[in-house]
Amino acid sequence: MDLIDSHCHLKGFKDKGELNAVLQRAADAGVTRLITVGTSPKDWVPYREMTAANPGKIDYTVGLHPCYVDAEWSDAVSNISTFFIPPNAPVALGEIGLDYFHLPKDPVEAGELMIHQEEAFRQQLMLAGELDCPVVIHSRNAFDDTFRMIQESGVDWNRIVFHCYSYGAEEIAKINECGGRGSFTGIVTYKSAPEIRDALRSQGIDRLMLETDCPYLTPEPHRGKPNEPAFVANIAERCAEALAVPLDELAAQTSANTKAFFQLA
């Protein structure tokens, strides 16, 4: 079985000296390639270095996550394009988007931050269009605005993935109709998330990608432990069960989908 973790965050493992062990456990579980996703300038350079040290095993992305957007967001965004130069260029721009779940409780502060998030998202979508690269979308409690802004940007929907898909079947149908896709995390294994499995079945296997989003969202049966790329195998098993397809078929198809989407060599 050959699986890819299409979205993880590896800096914490590297900082704690655990990266080699994490990579070995992933390989032992059949997870042979990882995409570590940038969220702020604090991890962009470490991820480029990590990719250079692990060719063919680790790829990376660069983007300003909405939860790291503040009044000084433009300084960070202005540096993104400098990473898209060989060698060791990122495979996508992201994760970028809107997050209305983590807004301040004060309505004035929340409103100001929403404006900053939208401005940063719009600027990064423009950059993605210029670079003609895949785009990793973070959207939480903000589907309508996220969808609208992508539509307005003119970015090719075939280059769009809503990572850690957390909406329902109706929303993923809109995304798929435009040409985009959702990728699925350990949430799909939770008993409390039937709507996520409904969305999974609505999309089907042809555009499906799998991710851990580790160290967050540990899947069953490992909940209570830190998440890691090896647990993609558990997510794959649950997705295969929900879609009623053989596990080997799902693994092969999701890996092919991920390689095609990110244009992995």
C-alpha positions as CSV (number, residue, x, y, z in Angstrom):
1,M,0.0,0.0,0.0
2,D,1.3,3.4,-1.1
3,L,-0.3,6.4,0.7
4,I,0.4,10.1,0.7
5,D,-0.3,12.5,3.6
6,S,-1.4,15.5,1.5
7,H,-1.4,18.0,4.4
8,C,0.6,17.8,7.6
9,H,2.6,20.2,9.8
10,L,6.1,18.7,10.6
11,K,7.9,21.6,12.2
12,G,6.9,20.5,15.7
13,F,8.4,17.1,15.2
14,K,11.6,18.6,13.8
15,D,11.9,21.0,16.7
16,K,11.6,18.1,19.2
17,G,14.1,15.9,17.4
18,E,11.3,13.4,16.4
19,L,11.2,13.9,12.6
20,N,13.2,10.8,11.7
21,A,11.2,8.5,13.9
22,V,7.9,10.0,12.5
23,L,9.1,9.4,9.0
24,Q,10.1,5.8,9.8
25,R,6.7,5.1,11.3
26,A,5.0,6.6,8.3
27,A,7.0,4.4,6.0
28,D,6.2,1.4,8.1
29,A,2.5,2.2,7.7
30,G,2.8,2.6,3.9
31,V,2.8,6.4,3.9
32,T,5.7,7.1,1.6
33,R,5.3,10.8,0.8
34,L,4.3,13.9,2.9
35,I,3.4,17.4,2.1
36,T,4.2,19.7,5.0
37,V,2.1,22.9,4.8
38,G,3.2,26.4,5.5
39,T,1.2,28.7,7.7
40,S,3.5,31.7,8.4
41,P,7.0,33.0,7.8
42,K,8.1,31.0,10.9
43,D,7.8,27.7,9.0
44,W,8.5,28.5,5.3
45,V,12.3,28.4,5.5
46,P,12.4,25.3,7.8
47,Y,10.0,23.5,5.4
48,R,12.1,24.4,2.4
49,E,15.2,23.0,4.2
50,M,13.3,19.9,5.2
51,T,12.3,19.3,1.6
52,A,15.8,19.7,0.4
53,A,17.0,17.2,2.9
54,N,14.3,14.6,2.0
55,P,13.9,14.7,-1.8
56,G,11.0,12.5,-3.0
57,K,9.7,12.1,0.6
58,I,8.7,15.5,1.8
59,D,7.3,18.4,-0.3
60,Y,6.1,21.7,1.1
61,T,3.8,24.7,0.6
62,V,4.0,28.4,1.5
63,G,1.1,30.5,2.5
64,L,-0.2,32.8,5.3
65,H,-2.9,31.0,7.3
66,P,-5.9,33.2,8.2
67,C,-5.2,32.6,11.9
68,Y,-1.8,34.2,11.4
69,V,-3.2,37.3,9.6
70,D,-2.9,40.6,11.5
71,A,-2.6,44.2,10.5
72,E,0.9,43.6,9.2
73,W,-0.1,40.7,6.9
74,S,1.2,42.4,3.7
75,D,4.8,42.1,4.9
76,A,4.5,38.3,5.0
77,V,2.6,38.0,1.8
78,S,5.0,40.1,-0.1
79,N,7.7,37.4,0.5
80,I,5.8,34.4,-0.7
81,S,6.7,34.7,-4.4
82,T,10.4,34.6,-3.6
83,F,10.0,30.9,-2.6
84,F,8.6,29.9,-6.0
85,I,12.1,29.8,-7.6
86,P,14.0,26.5,-8.2
87,P,15.5,24.6,-6.7
88,N,13.2,23.4,-3.9
89,A,10.2,25.4,-4.8
90,P,6.9,24.7,-3.0
91,V,4.3,22.5,-4.6
92,A,1.4,24.8,-3.8
93,L,0.4,28.1,-2.3
94,G,-1.3,27.6,1.0
95,E,-2.8,27.2,3.4
96,I,-4.8,30.4,2.8
97,G,-8.4,31.3,3.3
98,L,-10.9,32.5,6.0
99,D,-11.4,31.4,9.6
100,Y,-14.4,32.8,11.4
101,F,-14.3,30.3,14.2
102,H,-11.2,31.7,15.9
103,L,-12.3,35.4,15.8
104,P,-12.0,37.6,18.9
105,K,-15.1,37.8,21.0
106,D,-15.2,41.6,20.8
107,P,-17.4,42.4,17.7
108,V,-15.3,45.4,16.6
109,E,-12.0,43.5,16.8
110,A,-13.7,40.5,15.0
111,G,-14.9,42.8,12.2
112,E,-11.4,44.3,11.8
113,L,-9.8,40.9,11.7
114,M,-12.3,39.6,9.1
115,I,-11.4,42.6,6.9
116,H,-7.6,41.8,7.2
117,Q,-8.3,38.1,6.5
118,E,-10.3,38.9,3.3
119,E,-7.6,41.3,2.1
120,A,-4.8,38.8,2.7
121,F,-6.8,36.0,1.1
122,R,-7.6,38.1,-2.0
123,Q,-4.0,39.1,-2.4
124,Q,-2.8,35.5,-2.1
125,L,-5.4,34.3,-4.6
126,M,-4.2,36.9,-7.0
127,L,-0.6,35.6,-6.5
128,A,-1.8,32.0,-7.0
129,G,-3.3,33.0,-10.3
130,E,-0.1,34.7,-11.5
131,L,1.9,31.6,-10.4
132,D,-0.6,29.2,-11.9
133,C,0.0,26.9,-8.9
134,P,-2.3,24.6,-6.8
135,V,-4.0,26.3,-3.9
136,V,-4.6,24.8,-0.4
137,I,-7.7,26.4,1.1
138,H,-8.4,26.7,4.9
139,S,-12.1,27.6,5.5
140,R,-13.8,27.3,8.8
141,N,-17.3,28.7,9.5
142,A,-16.8,30.8,6.4
143,F,-17.9,28.7,3.4
144,D,-20.0,31.3,1.6
145,D,-17.4,34.0,1.7
146,T,-14.6,31.6,0.9
147,F,-16.5,30.3,-2.1
148,R,-17.4,33.8,-3.3
149,M,-13.8,35.1,-3.1
150,I,-12.4,32.1,-5.1
151,Q,-15.1,32.7,-7.7
152,E,-14.2,36.4,-7.9
153,S,-10.5,35.7,-8.1
154,G,-10.7,33.8,-11.4
155,V,-8.3,31.1,-10.1
156,D,-8.9,27.8,-11.9
157,W,-11.0,25.7,-9.6
158,N,-9.2,22.6,-10.8
159,R,-6.2,23.9,-8.8
160,I,-8.3,24.3,-5.6
161,V,-8.5,21.9,-2.6
162,F,-10.5,22.6,0.5
163,H,-8.2,20.9,3.0
164,C,-9.6,19.3,6.2
165,Y,-13.1,19.3,4.7
166,S,-15.6,20.2,7.4
167,Y,-18.7,21.2,5.6
168,G,-21.6,19.0,4.2
169,A,-22.6,17.3,1.0
170,E,-24.3,20.4,-0.4
171,E,-21.1,22.5,-0.1
172,I,-18.9,19.9,-1.6
173,A,-21.2,19.4,-4.5
174,K,-20.8,23.2,-5.3
175,I,-17.0,22.8,-5.0
176,N,-17.0,19.8,-7.2
177,E,-19.3,21.3,-9.8
178,C,-16.8,24.1,-10.2
179,G,-13.9,21.7,-10.6
180,G,-12.5,21.9,-7.0
181,R,-12.1,19.1,-4.4
182,G,-12.0,18.4,-0.7
183,S,-9.4,16.4,1.2
184,F,-10.4,14.5,4.3
185,T,-8.8,14.1,7.7
186,G,-9.3,11.9,10.8
187,I,-12.7,13.7,11.3
188,V,-14.1,11.1,8.8
189,T,-13.4,8.4,11.5
190,Y,-15.4,10.2,14.2
191,K,-18.8,8.8,15.1
192,S,-20.0,12.4,15.6
193,A,-19.3,13.3,12.0
194,P,-21.8,11.6,9.7
195,E,-22.1,14.7,7.6
196,I,-18.4,14.5,6.7
197,R,-18.9,10.9,5.5
198,D,-21.9,12.1,3.5
199,A,-19.7,14.7,1.9
200,L,-17.0,12.0,1.2
201,R,-19.6,9.8,-0.5
202,S,-20.9,12.8,-2.5
203,Q,-17.4,13.6,-3.9
204,G,-16.4,10.0,-4.4
205,I,-13.0,8.6,-5.1
206,D,-12.0,10.3,-8.4
207,R,-10.8,13.5,-6.7
208,L,-10.2,12.3,-3.2
209,M,-7.1,13.2,-1.3
210,L,-6.2,12.1,2.3
211,E,-4.5,14.1,5.0
212,T,-3.7,14.0,8.7
213,D,-3.4,17.7,9.3
214,C,-1.2,16.5,12.1
215,P,-0.5,17.1,14.9
216,Y,-4.2,17.9,15.1
217,L,-7.3,15.8,14.5
218,T,-6.0,12.4,15.5
219,P,-8.2,9.6,13.9
220,E,-9.8,6.7,15.6
221,P,-8.5,4.5,17.1
222,H,-5.6,6.8,18.2
223,R,-7.6,9.7,19.7
224,G,-5.9,11.0,22.8
225,K,-2.5,10.7,21.2
226,P,-0.7,13.3,19.0
227,N,-1.5,12.8,15.4
228,E,1.2,11.9,12.9
229,P,1.5,10.9,9.2
230,A,1.4,7.2,9.8
231,F,-2.2,7.5,10.8
232,V,-3.2,8.3,7.2
233,A,-3.6,4.5,7.0
234,N,-6.5,4.6,9.5
235,I,-8.1,7.4,7.6
236,A,-7.8,5.4,4.3
237,E,-9.4,2.4,5.9
238,R,-12.4,4.4,7.1
239,C,-12.8,6.1,3.7
240,A,-12.6,2.8,1.9
241,E,-15.3,1.4,4.2
242,A,-17.5,4.5,3.7
243,L,-17.1,4.3,-0.1
244,A,-17.4,0.5,-0.3
245,V,-14.1,0.2,-2.3
246,P,-11.1,-2.1,-1.6
247,L,-8.4,-0.4,0.5
248,D,-5.7,-1.0,-2.1
249,E,-7.8,0.6,-4.8
250,L,-8.5,3.6,-2.6
251,A,-4.8,4.0,-1.7
252,A,-3.7,3.8,-5.3
253,Q,-6.4,6.3,-6.5
254,T,-5.8,8.8,-3.7
255,S,-2.0,8.7,-4.3
256,A,-2.5,9.2,-8.0
257,N,-4.9,12.1,-7.3
258,T,-2.5,13.8,-5.0
259,K,0.5,13.4,-7.4
260,A,-1.6,14.9,-10.2
261,F,-3.0,17.8,-8.2
262,F,0.4,18.9,-6.8
263,Q,2.3,17.9,-10.0
264,L,4.6,15.7,-7.9
265,A,7.6,14.2,-9.8
